[in-house]
């Protein structure tokens, strides 16, 4: 209890997870902060704040301080981290004092963006901060043998970014990151409904549509759903029925962007490692990996087996926490 606490943080665009070696995932909350714009005080963090999106009075703003996997608002992110450390302490039953933290960063993040993440975590009370690339963390969390000289291809479809990386012998061999993820799919759905039906829907409704009737580009039994929003012509509330094939059409372009990123990464793979990928296949993780039919669609188009990580939503956080002992191996390899 009094030893040096070690925790892993997945500072995601959509969700923020905290992992402890002894207890596993101790905090899993949306990356949302509600702020009183007049007093600049934090009103709510996480799930409580997400409930407020699009439903608050003028003076309270529910915002997401993370954009495309990096910090968009430094002060709010620091406040969010402090609040989450308090929640983590409550779960553990004792105060976390100056922990050693491993936090993941998108592989496409710039030095400035990485520095901002490091500073934000330090300001929340961390003693030391190690940064690990998101695909490496996702691969460790998905139980892949990252420290062995075998190719592990990981596709991490997060809220803000999709990271595709080939990892071998503890390091990234080839990696591509594209700023298309779950949020972009929600945005595509909002725009489609707006153009097609003159109906304005919110982020939460779009997310619900994606989860319930969103499909990757495969043939499936048509499903429909009632969607409520505001009619842009009359300004009155209105309900429409939308089909899963329409949603498929709305998100098609973003899915093809993700596919193109996987193709480019495979093209840059050394021939020796390509053989491993054919045998071992691709592992998909992140919230986007839960889209209906994505596993089937990807294995059809890239003609390689596609496996779903054991805990797609939590694999980055689990890998971040576990990487503390893999860190030594990783550092030996990179030095």
VEXGUSE-890180 format. One record per residue (C-alpha): residue number from 1; residue in three letters; x, y, z. Coordinates in Angstrom, 2 decimals, decimal comma, m for minus. Layout:
<pts>
+-----+-----+---------+---------+---------+
|   i |  aa |       u |       v |       w |
+-----+-----+---------+---------+---------+
| NUM | Ala |       X |       Y |       Z |
...
+-----+-----+---------+---------+---------+
</pts>
This chain:
<pts>
+-----+-----+---------+---------+---------+
|   i |  aa |       u |       v |       w |
+-----+-----+---------+---------+---------+
|   1 | Unk |    0,00 |    0,00 |    0,00 |
|   2 | Unk |    2,83 |    2,39 |    0,77 |
|   3 | Unk |    4,96 |    1,17 |   m2,16 |
|   4 | Unk |    5,40 |    3,22 |   m5,28 |
|   5 | Unk |    2,06 |    3,10 |   m7,09 |
|   6 | Unk |    2,25 |    2,29 |  m10,79 |
|   7 | Unk |   m0,66 |    3,09 |  m13,06 |
|   8 | Unk |   m1,37 |    3,19 |  m16,78 |
|   9 | Unk |   m3,58 |    5,83 |  m18,39 |
|  10 | Unk |   m5,31 |    5,62 |  m21,76 |
|  11 | Unk |   m5,98 |    9,27 |  m22,50 |
|  12 | Unk |   m8,48 |    8,66 |  m25,27 |
|  13 | Unk |  m10,58 |   11,07 |  m27,32 |
|  14 | Unk |  m13,80 |    9,30 |  m26,33 |
|  15 | Unk |  m12,91 |    7,51 |  m23,07 |
|  16 | Unk |  m10,34 |    7,86 |  m20,33 |
|  17 | Unk |   m9,21 |    4,67 |  m18,60 |
|  18 | Unk |   m6,96 |    4,15 |  m15,61 |
|  19 | Unk |   m5,31 |    0,76 |  m15,06 |
|  20 | Unk |   m3,68 |   m0,49 |  m11,87 |
|  21 | Unk |   m1,48 |   m3,60 |  m11,79 |
|  22 | Unk |   m3,34 |   m5,11 |   m8,82 |
|  23 | Unk |   m6,92 |   m4,17 |   m9,63 |
|  24 | Unk |   m7,00 |   m4,00 |  m13,45 |
|  25 | Unk |   m9,20 |   m1,24 |  m14,93 |
|  26 | Unk |  m10,18 |    1,00 |  m12,00 |
|  27 | Unk |  m11,65 |    3,95 |  m13,90 |
|  28 | Unk |  m13,41 |    3,91 |  m17,27 |
|  29 | Unk |  m15,18 |    7,18 |  m17,97 |
|  30 | Unk |  m15,98 |    9,29 |  m21,04 |
|  31 | Unk |  m13,42 |   12,07 |  m21,71 |
|  32 | Unk |  m15,96 |   14,81 |  m21,05 |
|  33 | Unk |  m15,81 |   17,74 |  m18,63 |
|  34 | Unk |  m18,70 |   20,06 |  m17,75 |
|  35 | Unk |  m17,55 |   23,58 |  m16,87 |
|  36 | Unk |  m19,28 |   26,65 |  m15,49 |
|  37 | Unk |  m18,21 |   29,26 |  m18,06 |
|  38 | Unk |  m18,64 |   32,16 |  m15,61 |
|  39 | Unk |  m16,64 |   30,85 |  m12,65 |
|  40 | Unk |  m14,44 |   28,48 |  m14,78 |
|  41 | Unk |  m15,11 |   25,75 |  m12,19 |
|  42 | Unk |  m15,50 |   22,08 |  m13,10 |
|  43 | Unk |  m19,09 |   20,99 |  m12,50 |
|  44 | Unk |  m18,83 |   17,32 |  m13,52 |
|  45 | Unk |  m16,37 |   14,85 |  m15,04 |
|  46 | Unk |  m16,81 |   11,63 |  m17,02 |
|  47 | Unk |  m20,16 |    9,83 |  m17,20 |
|  48 | Unk |  m21,98 |   12,59 |  m15,30 |
|  49 | Unk |  m20,65 |   15,22 |  m17,73 |
|  50 | Unk |  m21,47 |   13,09 |  m20,81 |
|  51 | Unk |  m25,12 |   12,96 |  m19,70 |
|  52 | Unk |  m25,09 |   16,77 |  m19,97 |
|  53 | Unk |  m23,88 |   17,03 |  m23,59 |
|  54 | Unk |  m26,41 |   19,08 |  m25,55 |
|  55 | Unk |  m28,70 |   19,40 |  m22,53 |
|  56 | Unk |  m27,11 |   22,15 |  m20,40 |
|  57 | Unk |  m28,13 |   25,76 |  m19,72 |
|  58 | Unk |  m26,05 |   28,54 |  m21,30 |
|  59 | Unk |  m23,53 |   28,98 |  m18,51 |
|  60 | Unk |  m22,56 |   25,29 |  m18,31 |
|  61 | Unk |  m20,55 |   23,88 |  m21,21 |
|  62 | Unk |  m19,94 |   20,14 |  m21,56 |
|  63 | Unk |  m16,74 |   19,82 |  m23,61 |
|  64 | Unk |  m14,32 |   17,15 |  m24,74 |
|  65 | Unk |  m10,79 |   18,44 |  m24,09 |
|  66 | Unk |   m9,19 |   15,70 |  m26,23 |
|  67 | Unk |   m9,35 |   15,96 |  m30,00 |
|  68 | Unk |   m7,94 |   13,33 |  m32,40 |
|  69 | Unk |   m6,12 |   11,62 |  m29,52 |
|  70 | Unk |   m4,23 |   14,77 |  m28,48 |
|  71 | Unk |   m4,94 |   17,61 |  m26,04 |
|  72 | Unk |   m7,10 |   20,41 |  m27,44 |
|  73 | Unk |   m7,54 |   22,23 |  m24,12 |
|  74 | Unk |   m4,66 |   21,86 |  m21,67 |
|  75 | Unk |   m6,27 |   23,34 |  m18,52 |
|  76 | Unk |   m9,48 |   21,35 |  m18,83 |
|  77 | Unk |   m7,51 |   18,13 |  m19,49 |
|  78 | Unk |   m5,47 |   18,74 |  m16,30 |
|  79 | Unk |   m8,68 |   19,24 |  m14,31 |
|  80 | Unk |  m10,17 |   16,09 |  m15,82 |
|  81 | Unk |   m7,07 |   14,07 |  m14,87 |
|  82 | Unk |   m7,13 |   15,39 |  m11,30 |
|  83 | Unk |  m10,79 |   14,41 |  m10,99 |
|  84 | Unk |  m10,07 |   10,95 |  m12,35 |
|  85 | Unk |   m7,16 |   10,45 |   m9,94 |
|  86 | Unk |   m9,62 |   11,20 |   m7,10 |
|  87 | Unk |  m12,06 |    8,64 |   m8,51 |
|  88 | Unk |   m9,22 |    6,10 |   m8,83 |
|  89 | Unk |   m8,23 |    6,74 |   m5,18 |
|  90 | Unk |  m11,84 |    6,13 |   m4,11 |
|  91 | Unk |  m11,93 |    2,77 |   m5,95 |
|  92 | Unk |   m8,58 |    1,68 |   m4,47 |
|  93 | Unk |   m9,58 |    2,83 |   m0,99 |
|  94 | Unk |   m6,42 |    4,89 |   m0,40 |
|  95 | Unk |   m4,91 |    8,09 |   m1,75 |
|  96 | Unk |   m2,64 |    7,70 |   m4,75 |
|  97 | Unk |    0,49 |    9,68 |   m3,92 |
|  98 | Unk |    2,95 |   10,57 |   m6,68 |
|  99 | Unk |    2,42 |    7,48 |   m8,85 |
| 100 | Unk |    4,64 |    6,33 |  m11,72 |
| 101 | Unk |    2,46 |    6,73 |  m14,78 |
| 102 | Unk |    2,65 |    5,27 |  m18,27 |
| 103 | Unk |    0,44 |    7,15 |  m20,70 |
| 104 | Unk |   m0,16 |    6,39 |  m24,36 |
| 105 | Unk |    0,15 |    8,84 |  m27,23 |
| 106 | Unk |   m0,97 |    8,50 |  m30,85 |
| 107 | Unk |    1,92 |    7,42 |  m33,06 |
| 108 | Unk |    1,30 |   10,42 |  m35,31 |
| 109 | Unk |    1,52 |   12,93 |  m32,43 |
| 110 | Unk |    4,09 |   15,70 |  m32,74 |
| 111 | Unk |    6,75 |   16,44 |  m30,09 |
| 112 | Unk |    4,69 |   19,41 |  m28,87 |
| 113 | Unk |    1,56 |   17,27 |  m28,53 |
| 114 | Unk |    3,50 |   14,58 |  m26,63 |
| 115 | Unk |    4,99 |   17,22 |  m24,31 |
| 116 | Unk |    1,49 |   18,58 |  m23,61 |
| 117 | Unk |    0,28 |   15,09 |  m22,62 |
| 118 | Unk |    3,32 |   14,60 |  m20,35 |
| 119 | Unk |    2,82 |   18,01 |  m18,66 |
| 120 | Unk |   m0,91 |   17,44 |  m18,15 |
| 121 | Unk |   m0,28 |   14,09 |  m16,43 |
| 122 | Unk |    2,51 |   15,59 |  m14,28 |
| 123 | Unk |    0,24 |   18,45 |  m13,19 |
| 124 | Unk |   m2,27 |   15,88 |  m11,90 |
| 125 | Unk |    0,30 |   14,67 |   m9,36 |
| 126 | Unk |    2,40 |   12,03 |  m11,14 |
| 127 | Unk |    6,00 |   11,48 |  m10,03 |
| 128 | Unk |    7,32 |   10,13 |  m13,35 |
| 129 | Unk |    5,62 |    9,93 |  m16,72 |
| 130 | Unk |    6,57 |    7,43 |  m19,43 |
| 131 | Unk |    5,05 |    7,78 |  m22,88 |
| 132 | Unk |    4,23 |    4,72 |  m24,96 |
| 133 | Unk |    2,87 |    4,66 |  m28,49 |
| 134 | Unk |   m0,78 |    3,69 |  m28,65 |
| 135 | Unk |   m0,41 |    0,74 |  m31,07 |
| 136 | Unk |    2,34 |   m0,80 |  m28,90 |
| 137 | Unk |    0,09 |   m0,46 |  m25,83 |
| 138 | Unk |   m2,87 |   m1,94 |  m27,75 |
| 139 | Unk |   m0,71 |   m4,90 |  m28,86 |
| 140 | Unk |    0,49 |   m5,58 |  m25,29 |
| 141 | Unk |   m3,10 |   m5,32 |  m24,03 |
| 142 | Unk |   m4,30 |   m7,73 |  m26,72 |
| 143 | Unk |   m1,81 |  m10,35 |  m25,41 |
| 144 | Unk |    0,43 |  m10,24 |  m28,49 |
| 145 | Unk |    4,07 |  m11,32 |  m28,06 |
| 146 | Unk |    5,49 |   m7,83 |  m28,77 |
| 147 | Unk |    8,99 |   m8,54 |  m27,43 |
| 148 | Unk |    9,54 |  m11,47 |  m29,81 |
| 149 | Unk |   10,88 |  m11,03 |  m33,38 |
| 150 | Unk |    7,48 |  m11,88 |  m34,86 |
| 151 | Unk |    5,26 |   m9,47 |  m36,80 |
| 152 | Unk |    2,15 |   m8,37 |  m34,91 |
| 153 | Unk |   m0,21 |   m6,22 |  m36,96 |
| 154 | Unk |   m2,53 |   m4,18 |  m34,77 |
| 155 | Unk |   m5,35 |   m1,92 |  m35,94 |
| 156 | Unk |   m6,57 |    0,31 |  m33,12 |
| 157 | Unk |   m9,77 |    2,16 |  m34,11 |
| 158 | Unk |  m10,26 |    4,74 |  m31,38 |
| 159 | Unk |  m12,57 |    7,72 |  m30,99 |
| 160 | Unk |  m10,35 |   10,27 |  m32,70 |
| 161 | Unk |   m7,70 |    8,29 |  m34,57 |
| 162 | Unk |   m7,08 |    4,91 |  m36,17 |
| 163 | Unk |   m3,58 |    3,58 |  m35,63 |
| 164 | Unk |   m2,23 |    0,77 |  m37,77 |
| 165 | Unk |    1,17 |   m0,63 |  m36,78 |
| 166 | Unk |    3,39 |   m3,62 |  m37,38 |
| 167 | Unk |    5,22 |   m4,37 |  m34,14 |
| 168 | Unk |    8,16 |   m6,73 |  m33,87 |
| 169 | Unk |   10,84 |   m7,21 |  m31,20 |
| 170 | Unk |    9,40 |   m4,51 |  m28,94 |
| 171 | Unk |    9,37 |   m1,74 |  m31,54 |
| 172 | Unk |    7,23 |   m0,28 |  m34,31 |
| 173 | Unk |    8,44 |   m1,47 |  m37,74 |
| 174 | Unk |    5,87 |    0,32 |  m39,87 |
| 175 | Unk |    3,11 |    2,57 |  m38,62 |
| 176 | Unk |    0,40 |    4,81 |  m40,03 |
| 177 | Unk |   m2,09 |    6,95 |  m38,20 |
| 178 | Unk |   m5,17 |    8,58 |  m39,67 |
| 179 | Unk |   m7,44 |   11,03 |  m37,86 |
| 180 | Unk |  m10,57 |    9,00 |  m38,59 |
| 181 | Unk |  m12,26 |    7,09 |  m35,78 |
| 182 | Unk |  m15,56 |    6,63 |  m33,99 |
| 183 | Unk |  m16,18 |   10,39 |  m33,75 |
| 184 | Unk |  m15,79 |   10,80 |  m37,51 |
| 185 | Unk |  m18,36 |    8,03 |  m38,10 |
| 186 | Unk |  m20,79 |    9,86 |  m35,75 |
| 187 | Unk |  m20,15 |   13,10 |  m37,68 |
| 188 | Unk |  m20,83 |   11,29 |  m41,00 |
| 189 | Unk |  m24,17 |   10,06 |  m39,64 |
| 190 | Unk |  m25,14 |   13,58 |  m38,42 |
| 191 | Unk |  m24,32 |   15,07 |  m41,85 |
| 192 | Unk |  m26,17 |   12,32 |  m43,75 |
| 193 | Unk |  m29,37 |   12,70 |  m41,69 |
| 194 | Unk |  m29,15 |   16,48 |  m42,08 |
| 195 | Unk |  m28,76 |   16,35 |  m45,88 |
| 196 | Unk |  m31,18 |   13,52 |  m46,53 |
| 197 | Unk |  m33,99 |   14,35 |  m44,10 |
| 198 | Unk |  m33,40 |   18,00 |  m43,09 |
| 199 | Unk |  m33,21 |   16,72 |  m39,55 |
| 200 | Unk |  m30,70 |   17,85 |  m36,95 |
| 201 | Unk |  m29,55 |   15,18 |  m34,49 |
| 202 | Unk |  m26,99 |   15,35 |  m31,67 |
| 203 | Unk |  m23,74 |   13,44 |  m31,05 |
| 204 | Unk |  m25,28 |   11,02 |  m28,59 |
| 205 | Unk |  m28,10 |   10,08 |  m31,00 |
| 206 | Unk |  m25,58 |    9,55 |  m33,82 |
| 207 | Unk |  m23,48 |    7,32 |  m31,57 |
| 208 | Unk |  m26,58 |    5,28 |  m30,65 |
| 209 | Unk |  m27,48 |    4,84 |  m34,35 |
| 210 | Unk |  m23,90 |    3,71 |  m35,14 |
| 211 | Unk |  m23,89 |    1,17 |  m32,31 |
| 212 | Unk |  m27,32 |   m0,26 |  m33,06 |
| 213 | Unk |  m27,62 |   m0,30 |  m36,86 |
| 214 | Unk |  m24,17 |    0,76 |  m38,13 |
| 215 | Unk |  m22,59 |   m1,90 |  m40,37 |
| 216 | Unk |  m19,24 |   m2,24 |  m42,12 |
| 217 | Unk |  m19,41 |   m2,71 |  m45,90 |
| 218 | Unk |  m20,96 |   m6,19 |  m45,91 |
| 219 | Unk |  m24,32 |   m7,62 |  m46,96 |
| 220 | Unk |  m26,61 |   m7,98 |  m43,99 |
| 221 | Unk |  m30,25 |   m8,26 |  m43,05 |
| 222 | Unk |  m31,70 |   m4,76 |  m43,15 |
| 223 | Unk |  m32,48 |   m3,22 |  m39,77 |
| 224 | Unk |  m34,33 |    0,02 |  m39,08 |
| 225 | Unk |  m34,48 |    2,45 |  m36,21 |
| 226 | Unk |  m36,63 |    5,45 |  m35,22 |
| 227 | Unk |  m34,58 |    8,62 |  m34,92 |
| 228 | Unk |  m35,74 |   11,80 |  m33,21 |
| 229 | Unk |  m34,35 |   15,25 |  m33,90 |
| 230 | Unk |  m35,23 |   18,80 |  m34,85 |
| 231 | Unk |  m36,69 |   19,52 |  m38,27 |
| 232 | Unk |  m34,54 |   22,21 |  m39,91 |
| 233 | Unk |  m37,48 |   23,55 |  m41,96 |
| 234 | Unk |  m40,20 |   23,87 |  m39,30 |
| 235 | Unk |  m37,93 |   23,93 |  m36,23 |
| 236 | Unk |  m40,21 |   21,37 |  m34,55 |
| 237 | Unk |  m39,30 |   17,94 |  m33,13 |
| 238 | Unk |  m39,69 |   15,14 |  m35,69 |
| 239 | Unk |  m39,19 |   11,37 |  m35,85 |
| 240 | Unk |  m37,96 |    9,50 |  m38,92 |
| 241 | Unk |  m37,19 |    5,85 |  m39,65 |
| 242 | Unk |  m33,68 |    5,14 |  m40,90 |
| 243 | Unk |  m32,26 |    1,92 |  m42,33 |
| 244 | Unk |  m28,93 |    0,19 |  m41,68 |
| 245 | Unk |  m28,12 |    0,37 |  m45,43 |
| 246 | Unk |  m28,39 |    4,17 |  m45,30 |
| 247 | Unk |  m25,98 |    4,30 |  m42,34 |
| 248 | Unk |  m23,63 |    1,98 |  m44,21 |
| 249 | Unk |  m23,69 |    4,46 |  m47,12 |
| 250 | Unk |  m23,06 |    7,40 |  m44,74 |
| 251 | Unk |  m19,94 |    5,88 |  m43,14 |
| 252 | Unk |  m18,56 |    4,19 |  m46,28 |
| 253 | Unk |  m15,94 |    6,85 |  m47,07 |
| 254 | Unk |  m14,47 |    6,86 |  m43,55 |
| 255 | Unk |  m14,27 |    3,05 |  m43,51 |
| 256 | Unk |  m12,45 |    3,08 |  m46,86 |
| 257 | Unk |   m9,96 |    5,59 |  m45,40 |
| 258 | Unk |   m9,24 |    3,14 |  m42,55 |
| 259 | Unk |   m8,85 |    0,31 |  m45,09 |
| 260 | Unk |   m6,42 |    2,39 |  m47,16 |
| 261 | Unk |   m4,31 |    3,04 |  m44,03 |
| 262 | Unk |   m4,11 |   m0,73 |  m43,36 |
| 263 | Unk |   m3,10 |   m1,32 |  m47,02 |
| 264 | Unk |   m0,35 |    1,33 |  m46,91 |
| 265 | Unk |    1,06 |   m0,17 |  m43,69 |
| 266 | Unk |    1,09 |   m3,66 |  m45,22 |
| 267 | Unk |    2,82 |   m2,33 |  m48,36 |
| 268 | Unk |    5,62 |   m0,90 |  m46,21 |
| 269 | Unk |    6,10 |   m4,16 |  m44,34 |
| 270 | Unk |    9,44 |   m5,99 |  m44,79 |
| 271 | Unk |    8,86 |   m9,21 |  m46,79 |
| 272 | Unk |   10,04 |  m11,44 |  m43,89 |
| 273 | Unk |    7,34 |   m9,99 |  m41,66 |
| 274 | Unk |    4,64 |  m10,24 |  m44,34 |
| 275 | Unk |    4,80 |  m14,02 |  m44,00 |
| 276 | Unk |    4,11 |  m13,76 |  m40,25 |
| 277 | Unk |    1,09 |  m11,53 |  m40,91 |
| 278 | Unk |   m0,38 |  m14,08 |  m43,34 |
| 279 | Unk |   m0,04 |  m16,78 |  m40,63 |
| 280 | Unk |   m0,99 |  m14,77 |  m37,59 |
| 281 | Unk |   m3,45 |  m12,31 |  m39,12 |
| 282 | Unk |   m4,49 |   m8,87 |  m37,95 |
| 283 | Unk |   m5,77 |   m7,93 |  m34,48 |
| 284 | Unk |   m8,32 |   m5,12 |  m34,22 |
| 285 | Unk |   m8,95 |   m3,20 |  m31,01 |
| 286 | Unk |  m10,54 |    0,06 |  m29,88 |
| 287 | Unk |  m14,24 |    0,98 |  m29,81 |
| 288 | Unk |  m14,44 |    0,97 |  m33,62 |
| 289 | Unk |  m13,61 |   m2,76 |  m33,60 |
| 290 | Unk |  m17,10 |   m3,34 |  m32,20 |
| 291 | Unk |  m18,83 |   m1,99 |  m35,34 |
| 292 | Unk |  m21,13 |   m4,70 |  m36,73 |
| 293 | Unk |  m19,42 |   m6,82 |  m39,40 |
| 294 | Unk |  m16,05 |   m5,02 |  m39,40 |
| 295 | Unk |  m14,09 |   m8,22 |  m38,71 |
| 296 | Unk |  m15,81 |  m10,04 |  m41,58 |
| 297 | Unk |  m15,38 |   m7,09 |  m43,99 |
| 298 | Unk |  m11,67 |   m6,58 |  m43,28 |
| 299 | Unk |  m10,79 |  m10,27 |  m43,61 |
| 300 | Unk |  m12,64 |  m10,32 |  m46,98 |
| 301 | Unk |  m10,82 |   m7,31 |  m48,45 |
| 302 | Unk |   m7,28 |   m7,86 |  m47,13 |
| 303 | Unk |   m7,48 |  m11,68 |  m47,44 |
| 304 | Unk |   m5,81 |  m12,22 |  m44,06 |
| 305 | Unk |   m7,47 |  m13,58 |  m40,89 |
| 306 | Unk |   m8,79 |  m10,77 |  m38,65 |
| 307 | Unk |   m9,09 |  m11,32 |  m34,89 |
| 308 | Unk |  m10,83 |   m9,18 |  m32,31 |
| 309 | Unk |   m8,74 |   m8,25 |  m29,23 |
| 310 | Unk |  m10,01 |   m9,88 |  m25,98 |
| 311 | Unk |  m11,16 |   m6,51 |  m24,54 |
| 312 | Unk |  m11,21 |   m4,13 |  m27,54 |
| 313 | Unk |  m12,27 |   m1,09 |  m25,51 |
| 314 | Unk |   m9,77 |   m1,70 |  m22,73 |
| 315 | Unk |   m6,77 |   m3,17 |  m24,55 |
| 316 | Unk |   m4,84 |    0,14 |  m24,79 |
| 317 | Unk |   m5,31 |    0,86 |  m21,07 |
| 318 | Unk |   m4,42 |   m2,72 |  m20,08 |
| 319 | Unk |   m1,33 |   m2,60 |  m22,33 |
| 320 | Unk |   m0,32 |    0,77 |  m20,89 |
| 321 | Unk |   m0,38 |   m0,64 |  m17,37 |
| 322 | Unk |    1,31 |   m3,91 |  m18,27 |
| 323 | Unk |    3,97 |   m2,16 |  m20,30 |
| 324 | Unk |    5,73 |   m1,05 |  m17,11 |
| 325 | Unk |    7,53 |   m4,39 |  m16,99 |
| 326 | Unk |    7,86 |   m4,58 |  m20,80 |
| 327 | Unk |    9,30 |   m1,02 |  m20,71 |
| 328 | Unk |   12,77 |   m2,30 |  m19,74 |
| 329 | Unk |   12,81 |   m4,64 |  m22,74 |
| 330 | Unk |   11,48 |   m1,88 |  m25,02 |
| 331 | Unk |   14,12 |    0,55 |  m23,79 |
| 332 | Unk |   16,93 |   m2,01 |  m24,34 |
| 333 | Unk |   15,72 |   m2,49 |  m27,90 |
| 334 | Unk |   15,37 |    1,23 |  m28,69 |
| 335 | Unk |   18,61 |    2,38 |  m27,03 |
+-----+-----+---------+---------+---------+
</pts>
